Structures are given as structure tokens and as C-alpha cells.
């Protein structure tokens, strides 16, 4: 595990607050305190029905989905543990290429959302099933422009379909879940087609796996991995598919 480098202090500045002049220990303690007053239900997930509308696997070996649900550390971590996922990359979607940088996106006015590009084998896991995991485990789709302790449009719940079929499935599934009143409030997830994904900086990739003791990860994201294992045991893979491992194989 890396020490608290300059890059990681910058990450904490965006995730929690500004800690200029504080020691690494003080930053960590402040992170703990702030996360503890965040959403108390971080370890909760919903059992939800599977989508009634889904894709059938065609001849393509892989398909790509792009999803946003708050901090990309946790969303990436969840899908890296799903069987059938070939890769899951943290990044930015919704704004311009020039604005696809962490410091700019953290300002909340670039149009970008922290997102995850998921390449998956449709013969092993369907797009609709990925959405079921997304709505059930990866985030809370009823929180408008925030997730837990993170606030701003960059943390919005959004689906960026890469085909008309994906858009139709997403629309139908949201309508199905709202009609069934699965959640206590209406789903606010936006469906935003024709948006370009830009990979995030290297220090953001695989963050949940490489920093499992970070207060933010422990409180907000590790419970999601436990919920995935509990609610979707047949989909859970113990060894995550990592960006760094994929890069090393190329």
C-alpha cells in the first residue's frame, strides 16, 4: 500500500475537505470523523427484482457499459468483483476532454460525472444484470447529485448507454423499479446517451483494492463488496480484475 503521497492528499482534498498544512495523521483522523457523520446506511443494500427487459447475448465477445454512482472508487471496486467483467476503469463522462481531470471535475461545473467503464462478456453476464447490481449494491439511485458524504453533480447517478438497446433497457428498468416502489423514494438516475468516457488518472485506478484501510474506503465502499458477495453469490469473484494487471498484460 502506498504512503500518503501528494497525490493522495489531493484526493482527500476532493473527497472530504481542504486540509492545508495538516499532517498525514491529522488528515486520516479528520477523514474518519467526517465519514462517520456521513450516510449511516453505507452498509445497506436493496434486494431488487431482475429487469423484465434485457439483452440476449449476440456474437460479440465483449460489450461496454458506462455507469456513474458517486465516488468511482467504490463503483469500480464492485464491478471488478463481478464474474463476466473483463475490465472496470474509473474515469469521467459527460463533459469535454479538456476538463477530464480530477481537480477540474471536483469543482462540479464541468458536466462530468465520476464514472466507470465496464467491459463485460455478454455470454457470462447481461447488461440488465449489471444494472441490477448497480441499483442494488453499487449506489443509492434515489440520491440526487450526491452519494453519502460526497456532494455535487460530479457524483450524480447516471447511466451512459453505448447503444440504443442499452438505453431502452435502462429506461424500462427504472420504470419497473419505480412502479414496484422498490425504493422509499423515486429513482433519480439520469440516462445520458452519446457521452464520451475519459479514463481517470492512474492513482485513482484500483483504489479500493490498493487502499483497503483508508477510512473512506472502509466506511463507504468495503460494505458494498460484502453486499455483492451476500446478495449475488454466484456473480461474486474473490479476485478482482484490476486495471494495473490488465496494463501489465499488454
Buried (B, 14 or more C-beta within 10 A) or exposed (E): EEEBEEEBBBBBBBBBEEBEEBEBEEBBEBBBEBBEEBBEEBEEBBEBEEBEBBBEBEEEEEBBBBBBBBBBBBBBBBBBBBBBBBBBBBBBBBBEEEBBBBEBBBEBEBBBBBBBBBBBBBBBBBBBBBBBBBBBBBBBBBBEBBBBBBEBBBBBBBBBBBBEBBBBBBBBBBEBBBEEEBBEEEBBBBBBEEBBBBBBBEBBBBBBBBBBEBBBBBBBBBBBBEBBBEBBEEBBBEEBBBBEEBEEEE
